[in-house]
Amino acid sequence: MNKGYFYILVTALAFSTMEIVGKMIATEINPFQITFIRFLIGGMILLPFAVREVRKREMALKLKDYGFFLLSGFLSIVVSMSFFQLAVLHTKASIVAVIFSTNPVFTIPFACLILKEKLHRKTVLSLVASISGILLIFNPFSVSPDIKGIFLAVVAAVTFSLYTVINKTRIEKYGGLVLNCFSFLMGDALLLLFLLYYRIPVLAGVGSSNIWHLLYLGIFVTGVGYWCYFEGMKRTSAITASTVFFIKPALAPVLSLLLLGESIKVNTGLGILCIISGALITFIPKLPKAQSL
């Protein structure tokens, strides 16, 4: 068995428990504080591997490179992941997990605009199915207290997609491991300034009731999870590794039901099916006569 598949399964497990563990401590620690601690731990775990990769590639990082890491970190940590943790505070972990998993679909329009990639019919079908799923989860025909959390989750997914596309412009130069590690640390530095400016606790409130949750998020989800993701991608392919975001919508609601007791409503279940269907469409082999729009 290719070890790459093992790494992908570990990544899927790590990423599928991200919202659940975050939900367990969402009311104890400020969401921005959770994000800061999580990526500080994860970034430091990835740092030795990233430094080794820099030396291996014989890269000489300049000021403009760190400027790019700063932009990337701002989008991923300060905006996307902070909104993500706020979403977990305001709605069910299972809903956030499913909506955030649509980020590869939202990458499509950004890729067309920024990378000039062609838009194919199956891509449009995937986008329509995923957006339909989100609308079903939103359930616009009823007033739901979860609307704020759902909206925040959509913003997190969209900005993560923008972060992904921008990173794609430099992925060949830096490599995924280096790019993500330095983006995490630079983004965390910006988030620290945000915490200090608004007088949000940096470490206050961390104690015996939540330290293990934070360590799990930092070490396993962010550190080990991302490392396994890149190892899986290296040993298989980028397309195969992306199945992580397709396994997550199916696995996360089940784990949320078992660990948090979160029920799955009919409209949410239908929305999840639409999103999974949209994700699966991207795996349909390209037909010979497929035309770009």
N, C-alpha and C positions, 0 to 999 in steps of 0.2 A: 504493500500500500504506500502510495506517495505521501510522505510526511506533510506535504503542503495541505492536504485535506484535513489532517489533524489540527494544524495551526488555524485553519479556517473555522473549524468547529469550536475551538477554544475562543476565537474571536467572537463568534456568534453568541456563545454563552455569556461572555463578558459584556458585550454590547447590549444583549437582551435583558441583563439585570441592572443596567445603568439607571434607568428611571425608577426601578423598584427600590433599590437601596437609597437613592436620592430622596424618594418619597418618605422613607422611614425617618429621616432626620430633617425634612423640609420645614417643619415648624420650630425646630430647635436652634437652627443656625441660619443666618441670612443667606439667601440664594447666591449672592455675589461672593460671599465668603466661602461657600462650599466649592464654587467654581475655581476660585483662586487656589485653595488648598489642594484640590484634586489635580489641577494641572501643574502645580509646583512639584508635587510628588512625582507625577507621571513624567514631566519634562526632565527631572533629575535622573530618573531611572533610564530614560532613553539617551541621556547626554553622553555616557561613555561609548555607546554604540555609534552615535552620531559623530563624535570626535574621531573614532576609528575610521568611519566612512570618509570623513573629510581628508584624513591623512592618506587613505587608500586611493582616493581620487586626485590627490595632490592639488586640492583647491586652495586658493588664496582669497579668502572672503574679504571683501572691501566694504566701505561705508554704504554703497548703494545696495549691496546684498543684505545688510542688516536693515536697511530701509524697507526692502521688500518683505523681510521676515516680520517687521513691525506692522506693515499693512495687513499681511496674512494673519498675524496674531490678533490684530484688532477685530477683523471680521469673524474669526473663529472663536476666540476666547471672550473678548469684551462684549461682542454683540450676540453671536449665535449661541454659544454655550451658556451665557448669562440668561438670555431669553429662554433657553431650554430649561434651566433650573427654575426659573420663575414659573414656567408652564407647569412643571411638576408640582409646584406649590398650589396652583389654582385648579388643577383638574386631575383626573385619574392617570396613574403611571402608564397603564396599558394604552390609553388614548394618545399620550405624548409619544410613546414608543412607536406606534403605528404611523402617526403623522410625520414624525421625524424621519422615518424610513423611506418617505417619499422623496427625500432630497435628491437621489439620482435622477428622478424624473424632472424636477425643477432645474436640474443642471442643463437640460436640453435647450431652453430658450437662451440661457446665458452663453452656452457653447456656440449657438448660431450667431449671436450678436458679437461676441468677443473673439471666438476662435474661428468664425466663419465656417463652421461645420454645416453640412447639408442636413435638411430636415426630411426624414422619410415617413411614409405612411404609417408604418408600425410604431414609429416614435410618437406620432400624433395620437394613435389609438391608446398607447401606454399613458400618455399625458391626460387624455380625456377620462380614462378609467380611474386613474389615481385622483384626479380632481373631483370626479363624481363620488369617489369613496370619502374624500374629505368633507364634501357637502352633506353626505349622509350622516357622518359622525357629528357634524355641526348641528344637524337637524334644525334647519332654519324655520320650520313651521311651529316650533315650540320655544318658549323662553327657558333657557337653561343657565344655571349658575356657572356652568363649565365654559361658557362662551369665551371668557377672558383667557382662560388657560389654553383653549384650543387655538385661539388667535395667536397667542404667544408661541405656541408650538409650530404653527405655520411660518411665522416670522423666522424662528430658529432654523427651520428646514430650508427656507428660501435663502437666507444669508449663508448657511453652510454650503449650499449649492454654488453661490457666487464665490465663496472661498475656494471651493474645489476647482472651479474653472480658472480662476486667477492662478492658483497653484500649478495648474496644468501647463501654463506658459513657461514655468521654470523647472518642472519635474525632471526633465532630462539633464539639466545643468547640476542640480543639487542631489537628486535622488529623493525618494519619499521619506526615508528615515531622517535625513538631515533637515529637509524642508519642514517637516512636522515638528521635530524636536525644537528647533530654534524658533519656529513660529509660536509654539506653546510657551516658551520661556519669555519671548519678547511680548507676547500678548498678556502674559501673567504680570509682567512689569508694568504695563499700561493699566491693568486692572487694579494693581496695588495702589497706583496713584489715584485711581477713582475711589478706592476704599478710604484712603487717607483724606482725600478732599471732602468727601461726604461723611467722614467720621463713622464709617461702618467698621465694626470690629474685624480685625485681621485674624487673631487667634482666640480672642475672648469667647467663651461659650463652649469651647472644645473641651470635652471631658470624657469620663468613663462611659457615658451613655451613647456617645456618638463617635468616639475616636476610631473604633474598629470599622465603622461604616465609611469614614473618611479614608482610612488606610486601604480599604477594599476598593473604593472608587479610584484612588490615586495609584495604587500598586497594580491591582488586577485589571480593572477596567481600562484605565488610561495607559499605564506602563506596559504591562504584559499584553493587554488587548491590542494596542497599536503595534507593538513589536511582532506579535503573532500574525497580525494582518499583513505586514510587509513581508514576513517570512513566507507566509502562505502565497502571497502574490508572486514572490521570487521563484517559488518552487512549482507554481502552476501557471496562472496568468492573471491579468488585471480583471478580466471578465469573470473568471472563476471566483476570484477573491471578492468580487462585488456581490456574490450570492449572500454574503453576510447580511446585507440590508434587505434581502428577500426572505431570509430565514427569520429575522427579527420580528416582522409583523405577525407571524404565526406563533412564534415561541413566547414573546413578551406578554401577550394577553393571558396565556395559559399560566405562566409563572406569576403574574399579578393576581390571578384568581386563587392560586394555591398559597401564595405567600402573604398577600394583602387582603384577600377575600373580596376583591373588586369584581362586581358582577358585570357581565357583558350584555348590554341592551340589544334589542333586535336591530335597530338602526346602526348601532356601532358594529355589530357582527356583519351586517351587509356591507358597511363601509370598508371593513377589514378585507372582506372577500374581493371587493372592487380594487383595492390597493394592491393586494397580492396578485390579482389577475393582471393589473397594469404592469407590475414588476416582471411577471412571467413572460409577457408579450415581448419584452426586450431580449429574451433568450431564443425567440423563434428565429431560426436561420434565415438570413437574407435571401429572399426569392430572386431568381434570375431576372424577372421582369420588374422588380421593385423600382419605382421611380421616385426621385426626390421631388419635393414640392417647391 
